[in-house]
Amino acid sequence: QVQLVESGGGLVQPGGSLRLTCVASGLRFSFYYMNWYRQAPEKEPELVARISITGKTIEYTDSVKGRFTVSRDDAKRTMYLQMNSLKPEDTAVYYCSAEDFWGPGTQVTVSS
């Protein structure tokens, strides 16, 4: 049974930082591109970051470039999203995914 579990969300002030973690089980983690998506209230899901199998190819949506960093540790079956200089518009539920597999999400709220 495949499971993806996100953690690390919370409430943070503008300009603050959070580090999200996604731990995978039940799949050959090192064989998958891994993605971070987010969905804000009443908005469509948005691909935030994607990291390739080797970790050498990384993509970010324009709004997070220079602020967010995605990484992976295949030995730990874990993907990370370091989020710095957070803005209120980053408020959303953040999900990790691998092809058709999704985690339940973790809420990130940026507010003073």
Protein Blocks (a to p, Z undefined) as FASTA:
>chain_A
ZZdddehiacddehiacddddddehiafklpccddddddehiacddfbdcdfkopaccdd
fklgokaccdddfklopacdddehiafklgccddddehjbccebjaddddZZ
